Amino acid sequence: MKRREFIILSGASAIALATGCSDDQSKTPIDDLGRDMMKADVGEDAQRQQDLNEDLSEDGTGEADIADLGIINLNPLPIPVLLKGEQRGGIVNYDLNVQESTHTFFENIAAPTFGINGDILGPTLLLENGKQISINYKNQLAETITMHGHGMHTPALMDGTPHQPIMPGQTWSAEYTVNQRASTCWYHPHTMDETAKQVYKGLAGLIIVEDDESKALDLPKRYGVDDIPLVLQDRRFKDGKLDYSPSRMEIMRGYIGDTLIANGAIDSQFDAEAKEIRFRILNGSNSTVYKLAFSDGRSFKQIATDASFLEQPVELSELTLSPAERAEIVVDFTNDMGEELSLMDLTQNKSFCRIKVSTPALVQTSLPQNLTSLTKLNEADALRTRQFVLAGPMMRLQINGASMDINVINESVKLNEIEIWEIRNNMRVDHNFHIHATHFMLLDRNNQPVPENEKGYKDCVYVPANQSVRFIVKMVDYADPNVPYMYHCHFLEHEDAGMMGQFVVIA
């Protein structure tokens, strides 16, 4: 089977259809997500690439040169299935199988991967504010995992941290009532000392939270057609297979790949309607900061941060996202029929995927000038300021002079009290800072005003080398003096190397 044929199965249908769930579980089939986008004219492209893909080039070490590994151009961008869940006993259930598999990044090479209901990555979970849910993770791997709902506002017992391990063969369920604003979140492992490797092998998926406000806005919302999920990552390969082998220095600086992938595919293409297109972007990399832009330099509107809409769209031509940060953007292709462009990482000057405006619009939308009204905490009402210093010696990183110890609670935070957290990066390498349990709003960066596109609710913030940020936060709804939440750098090599701490919320 040629890779162009395979990508529709492994990159889309396997992610989308091989869910491993009961036959009656509610899910949106790829046919309903714009089947035309996933079609491929196999013969012409395969023939055009045949001469390029016949042989692997070897450099004497047995390693194949990526340029010669047989990437077929114009692979359709895989769209993970939208999993709506199945009602059982008044609870919306999402059944997820975490499993070993193989994925074809390069023609005729099956790379060992981890996947969720498929060969790599997982389905997009559609959640609705106010609904009681149960996300059921069955561990079919030969190793222990945990699964964390990143950006989800949950009780500590349901957070999916190292304190909720899932042994091989076991199922663990995150059960709670969705209680947060519309946003794009995600789920991934949070296994003690193993998070980086497990994410690198393919364990991640998006979560879309909807509420009444988001449903009423005139935004693109046809999933897979004009509302497009983008899990952006970078990887290294050896002989066409994933290579995760960080050196000591790469643990300190982060493990950076030389090949960009979008939704698990290299060099893919999205065929767009000539209208406004909404992209839900996750920086799903281990440790790479992306500077995103379109190859033709066009502007776009950012409409959401990690955990909320922005109050008004913000016009940009470049967007910086550190690992785990999300952004929703709207790009207007109304007058661009026939145009082709790429979504680029300007830092590496490489393309994540190509976009071809090839289809007349079936439904038009008009981006609202006002998206939401956000409740803002008053800095004068803060009862205390906590400082978190990111530093540490080689190979064992620290926050406030301490490396992660699962038996140590580093902070106790009172429920319903407003606090300011100041994050200082005292190192010559970049970090970011993620907190579980709730969301925050930035106050300043290096004592300077916050950019307009960072003025929504967030759960993760970029803190470049020798810089600082302050944010205002209040823990709400859930208190548990015994079960902690986490705060940590979300550069995954840094997290696994100790740059993580624990806090409990007390009444």
C-alpha positions in Angstrom: 0.0 0.0 0.0 1.4 3.4 -0.9 1.8 6.0 1.8 -0.8 8.3 0.3 -3.4 5.5 0.5 -2.2 4.6 4.0 -2.4 8.1 5.4 -6.1 8.2 4.9 -6.4 5.0 7.0 -3.7 5.5 9.6 -3.6 9.3 9.7 -7.3 9.8 9.6 -9.5 6.7 9.7 -7.4 4.9 12.2 -7.4 8.0 14.4 -11.0 8.6 13.5 -12.6 5.2 13.2 -10.6 2.6 15.0 -11.8 3.8 18.4 -11.9 0.5 20.1 -15.2 1.7 21.7 -18.6 0.0 21.7 -20.4 0.2 18.3 -23.1 2.4 19.6 -20.8 5.0 21.1 -21.7 8.4 19.6 -19.0 9.6 17.3 -18.9 11.8 14.2 -17.7 9.7 11.2 -15.2 11.2 8.9 -17.9 11.3 6.2 -19.7 14.0 8.2 -16.5 16.0 8.7 -16.0 16.9 5.0 -15.1 13.6 3.3 -13.9 15.5 0.2 -11.0 16.9 2.3 -9.8 13.4 3.0 -9.9 12.0 -0.6 -6.8 11.4 -2.5 -5.9 10.9 -6.1 -3.5 8.1 -5.4 -2.2 7.1 -8.8 -0.9 10.4 -10.1 0.9 11.5 -7.0 2.3 8.0 -6.3 3.6 7.8 -9.9 5.1 11.2 -9.7 7.0 10.2 -6.5 7.9 6.7 -7.5 11.5 7.4 -8.7 12.2 9.4 -5.6 11.0 6.8 -3.2 12.5 3.6 -4.6 15.7 3.5 -2.5 16.9 4.7 0.9 20.0 6.7 1.0 22.5 5.4 3.5 25.4 7.4 5.0 27.4 4.4 6.1 25.9 4.4 9.6 22.8 2.6 8.6 20.7 5.8 9.1 18.5 7.0 6.3 18.5 10.6 5.2 15.1 12.0 5.9 15.1 13.7 2.5 15.2 10.3 0.8 12.8 8.4 3.0 9.9 8.6 0.6 7.6 11.3 1.8 4.7 11.5 -0.6 3.7 15.2 -1.2 0.2 16.5 -0.7 -1.0 14.0 1.9 -4.4 15.0 3.2 -4.2 16.6 6.6 -5.5 13.9 9.0 -8.5 15.1 11.1 -8.9 13.2 14.4 -12.5 11.9 15.0 -14.8 14.1 17.0 -15.9 11.9 19.9 -19.2 13.1 21.4 -19.4 10.4 24.1 -22.1 7.9 25.0 -24.8 8.5 27.5 -24.8 5.8 30.2 -26.8 6.3 33.4 -27.0 10.0 32.9 -23.3 10.4 32.5 -21.6 11.1 29.2 -18.8 8.5 28.7 -15.7 8.7 26.6 -14.0 5.4 26.2 -10.3 5.6 25.3 -7.9 2.8 24.7 -4.2 3.6 25.2 -2.3 1.2 23.0 0.8 0.2 21.2 0.7 0.5 17.4 2.7 1.5 14.3 2.3 4.6 12.2 3.7 5.2 8.7 5.5 8.6 8.6 7.5 7.5 5.6 6.5 5.2 2.8 6.9 1.4 3.6 8.3 2.1 7.1 6.1 1.1 10.0 7.3 3.1 13.0 6.4 1.8 16.5 4.1 4.4 18.2 1.6 4.8 21.0 -1.9 5.9 20.2 -5.3 6.4 21.7 -8.1 4.5 19.9 -5.7 4.5 16.9 -2.1 4.4 15.8 -1.0 7.9 16.9 -2.6 10.7 18.9 -6.2 10.3 19.9 -9.7 11.5 19.1 -10.9 15.0 19.9 -13.3 14.9 22.8 -16.3 17.3 22.6 -17.5 18.3 26.1 -20.3 20.6 27.0 -20.2 22.9 30.1 -22.6 21.6 32.8 -22.6 18.0 31.7 -21.5 15.2 34.0 -18.8 13.2 32.2 -16.5 10.1 32.6 -13.4 9.9 30.5 -12.4 6.2 30.8 -8.7 5.4 30.0 -7.9 1.7 29.5 -4.1 1.1 29.6 -3.3 -1.5 27.0 0.5 -0.7 27.2 3.1 -2.8 28.9 4.0 0.2 31.2 2.3 2.4 33.7 0.7 5.7 32.6 -1.3 8.5 33.9 -3.7 10.6 31.8 -4.1 14.3 32.6 -6.9 16.6 31.3 -4.7 19.6 30.6 -6.7 22.9 31.1 -9.7 21.1 32.6 -11.0 22.4 35.9 -11.4 19.2 38.0 -11.2 17.9 41.5 -7.7 16.9 42.5 -8.6 13.2 42.5 -9.7 13.5 38.8 -6.7 15.4 37.6 -4.7 12.5 36.2 -1.3 13.3 37.9 1.4 10.9 39.0 -0.9 10.3 42.0 -3.5 8.5 39.8 -1.4 5.9 38.0 -3.0 3.4 35.6 -1.2 0.1 35.6 -1.1 -2.1 32.5 -4.5 -3.7 31.9 -6.3 -1.3 34.3 -8.9 1.4 33.5 -9.0 4.7 35.3 -11.9 7.2 34.9 -11.8 10.9 35.3 -15.4 11.6 36.5 -16.6 15.2 37.1 -19.0 17.8 35.9 -17.6 20.2 33.2 -17.5 23.6 34.9 -15.6 26.1 32.7 -15.9 28.4 29.7 -15.6 27.4 26.1 -12.0 26.6 25.3 -9.6 24.2 23.5 -7.8 21.9 26.0 -6.0 18.6 25.6 -5.2 15.3 27.3 -1.8 13.6 27.7 0.2 11.4 30.0 1.6 12.8 33.2 3.6 9.8 34.3 6.4 10.4 36.8 9.7 10.8 35.0 8.2 9.3 31.8 5.9 12.0 30.4 8.3 13.2 27.7 8.9 9.8 26.2 5.2 8.8 26.3 4.0 12.0 24.6 6.8 11.8 22.0 5.6 8.3 21.0 2.1 9.6 20.3 0.0 10.0 23.4 -2.0 13.3 23.1 -5.4 14.5 22.0 -7.6 17.6 22.0 -10.6 18.5 24.1 -13.1 21.0 22.9 -15.3 22.6 25.6 -18.5 24.3 24.4 -20.9 26.5 26.2 -24.0 28.5 25.4 -21.9 31.5 24.5 -19.7 29.7 22.1 -22.7 28.1 20.3 -24.3 31.5 19.8 -21.3 33.2 18.2 -21.1 33.3 14.4 -17.8 31.5 14.2 -16.8 28.6 12.0 -17.9 25.5 13.8 -18.1 22.7 11.3 -15.5 20.4 12.7 -13.0 19.2 10.1 -14.4 21.5 7.5 -14.0 25.1 8.7 -13.2 24.4 12.4 -9.8 22.6 12.1 -7.8 21.0 15.0 -4.1 21.3 14.6 -1.7 19.4 16.9 1.7 20.7 16.0 4.8 18.8 16.9 8.4 18.1 15.9 10.2 14.8 15.8 13.5 13.2 15.0 13.7 10.0 13.0 16.3 7.3 12.6 15.6 4.9 9.6 12.1 6.3 9.4 11.3 5.6 13.0 10.9 7.9 15.9 14.1 8.6 17.7 13.9 9.7 21.3 17.4 9.7 22.7 18.1 13.0 24.5 21.6 13.7 25.6 22.3 15.4 29.0 22.5 18.8 27.2 19.3 18.1 25.3 17.5 17.4 28.5 18.7 20.8 29.8 17.8 22.6 26.6 14.9 20.5 25.5 14.7 17.8 22.9 14.1 19.6 19.6 13.1 17.7 16.4 14.1 18.5 12.9 10.9 17.4 11.2 7.6 19.2 11.7 4.3 17.2 11.8 0.7 18.3 12.0 -1.9 15.8 13.4 0.7 13.1 13.1 1.5 13.7 9.4 4.5 15.1 7.6 4.0 17.4 4.7 0.2 17.3 4.6 -2.3 19.5 2.8 -5.6 20.9 4.0 -8.1 21.8 1.2 -10.0 24.8 2.5 -13.3 26.4 1.5 -13.1 30.0 0.4 -14.3 31.5 3.6 -13.3 32.1 7.2 -11.5 29.1 8.6 -10.9 28.6 12.3 -7.8 26.7 13.5 -7.6 25.3 17.0 -3.8 25.2 17.5 -1.9 23.2 20.2 1.8 23.3 20.5 2.0 19.6 21.3 5.8 19.5 21.2 8.1 18.3 23.9 10.2 21.4 24.2 10.0 23.6 21.1 8.8 27.2 21.0 7.0 27.8 17.7 6.8 31.2 16.0 3.9 30.6 13.7 3.0 32.5 10.5 1.7 31.9 7.0 4.1 31.7 4.1 2.5 34.7 2.3 2.8 36.9 5.4 -1.0 37.4 5.7 -2.6 38.5 8.9 -5.1 36.6 10.9 -7.3 37.1 14.0 -6.6 35.4 17.3 -9.9 34.7 19.1 -8.9 32.5 22.1 -6.1 31.7 24.5 -5.6 28.5 26.5 -8.8 28.7 28.5 -11.2 31.3 27.1 -12.1 33.5 24.2 -10.4 36.9 24.0 -12.9 39.7 24.5 -12.2 41.0 21.0 -10.3 39.4 18.1 -6.7 40.5 17.9 -5.0 40.9 14.5 -1.6 39.3 14.2 0.8 38.2 11.5 2.9 36.0 13.8 2.0 33.9 16.9 4.4 32.5 19.5 3.4 29.4 21.3 5.5 27.5 23.9 4.8 23.8 24.6 1.2 23.1 25.8 -0.1 26.6 24.9 -3.1 26.8 22.7 -4.6 29.5 20.5 -7.6 29.7 18.3 -7.2 31.8 15.2 -9.5 32.7 12.3 -8.1 33.2 8.8 -10.2 34.7 6.0 -9.8 32.9 2.7 -12.9 34.4 1.1 -11.2 36.0 -1.8 -8.4 33.4 -2.2 -9.9 30.7 -4.4 -7.0 28.8 -5.9 -4.3 30.2 -3.6 -1.8 27.9 -1.9 0.2 28.7 1.2 1.8 27.1 4.2 1.6 27.3 8.0 5.2 27.9 9.0 7.5 27.8 12.0 9.6 30.9 11.3 12.3 29.8 13.8 13.1 26.8 11.7 11.8 28.2 8.5 9.9 25.0 7.9 6.3 24.1 7.0 3.8 22.2 9.3 1.2 21.8 6.5 0.0 23.4 3.3 -3.3 25.0 2.7 -5.0 25.1 -0.7 -8.1 27.1 -1.1 -10.0 24.9 -3.5 -13.7 24.7 -2.6 -16.5 27.3 -2.7 -17.9 28.1 0.7 -21.0 26.1 1.6 -21.7 28.2 4.7 -20.5 31.7 5.3 -19.6 33.2 8.8 -18.8 36.7 9.9 -16.3 37.0 12.8 -17.9 39.0 15.6 -16.2 42.1 16.9 -17.1 41.2 20.4 -16.6 37.6 21.6 -17.1 37.6 25.4 -16.8 39.5 28.6 -14.2 38.2 31.0 -14.3 38.6 34.8 -11.0 40.2 35.9 -9.6 39.9 39.4 -8.4 43.1 41.0 -4.7 43.1 41.9 -5.4 45.3 44.9 -7.5 42.4 46.3 -4.6 39.9 46.3 -3.9 38.6 49.8 -0.4 37.4 49.1 2.3 37.1 46.4 4.1 33.8 45.8 7.4 33.7 44.0 8.5 30.7 41.9 12.1 30.7 40.8 13.1 28.4 37.9 16.7 27.3 38.2 18.8 24.3 39.1 22.0 22.4 38.4 22.7 20.1 35.4 20.2 17.2 35.0 18.1 18.0 38.1 16.1 21.1 37.6 14.4 23.0 40.4 11.6 25.4 41.4 12.5 27.5 44.5 15.5 25.3 45.1 13.7 22.0 45.2 13.3 19.2 42.6 10.1 17.3 42.3 9.5 14.9 45.2 6.1 13.0 45.0 6.1 12.8 48.8 6.5 16.6 49.4 3.7 19.2 49.2 5.5 22.4 48.3 2.6 24.9 48.7 -0.8 25.2 50.4 -3.3 27.5 48.6 -6.5 28.7 50.2 -9.8 28.3 48.4 -11.4 31.5 47.1 -8.5 33.8 48.0 -6.9 35.9 45.3 -3.2 35.6 44.9 -0.4 36.9 42.7 2.2 34.4 41.4 5.5 35.7 40.2 7.5 33.4 38.0 11.2 34.1 37.5 13.4 32.2 35.0 16.9 32.6 36.3 18.5 30.4 33.7 19.9 31.0 30.2 17.5 28.5 28.7 13.8 29.0 28.1 11.0 27.6 30.2 7.3 28.0 30.7 5.0 27.5 33.7 1.8 25.5 33.9 -0.6 25.2 36.8 -3.3 22.6 37.3 -6.7 23.1 39.0 -7.7 26.5 37.6 -6.9 29.3 35.1 -5.1 32.6 35.5 -4.8 36.0 33.9 -1.4 37.7 33.2 -0.6 40.9 34.9 2.7 41.8 33.2 5.8 40.5 31.5 9.1 41.9 32.8 7.1 44.7 34.4 5.7 45.6 31.0 2.1 45.5 29.8 0.8 42.2 28.6 0.3 41.8 24.8 -3.4 42.0 23.7 -3.4 38.4 22.5 -2.4 37.1 26.0 -5.3 38.8 27.8 -7.6 35.8 28.0 -7.6 33.1 30.7 -4.5 30.8 30.5 -3.1 27.8 32.3 0.4 27.9 30.7 2.7 30.9 30.1 6.0 31.2 28.2 8.9 32.5 30.4 12.0 33.0 28.2 15.5 32.9 29.6 16.2 35.5 32.3 12.7 36.9 32.2 9.7 37.0 34.5 5.9 37.1 34.4 3.2 37.8 37.0 -0.3 36.5 37.0 -3.4 36.7 39.2 -5.2 33.6 40.3 -7.9 32.3 42.6 -8.6 28.6 43.4 -12.3 27.9 43.2 -14.8 25.0 43.7 -12.5 22.2 44.8 -10.5 21.8 48.0 -8.7 18.6 49.1 -6.0 18.8 51.8 -4.6 15.4 50.9 -4.5 15.1 47.1 -2.2 17.6 45.4 -2.3 19.4 42.0 0.9 20.2 40.1 2.7 23.2 38.8 5.7 22.8 36.5 7.6 23.8 33.4 5.8 22.2 30.4 9.0 21.7 28.5 8.7 17.9 29.1 12.3 17.1 29.5 12.5 19.8 32.1 9.4 18.5 33.9 10.8 15.0 34.0 14.2 16.3 35.2 12.6 17.8 38.3 11.2 21.2 37.4 7.8 20.5 39.0 6.1 21.0 42.4 2.9 20.2 44.2 0.2 22.2 45.9 -3.0 21.4 47.8 -6.1 23.6 47.9 -7.4 24.0 51.4 -10.8 25.4 52.6 
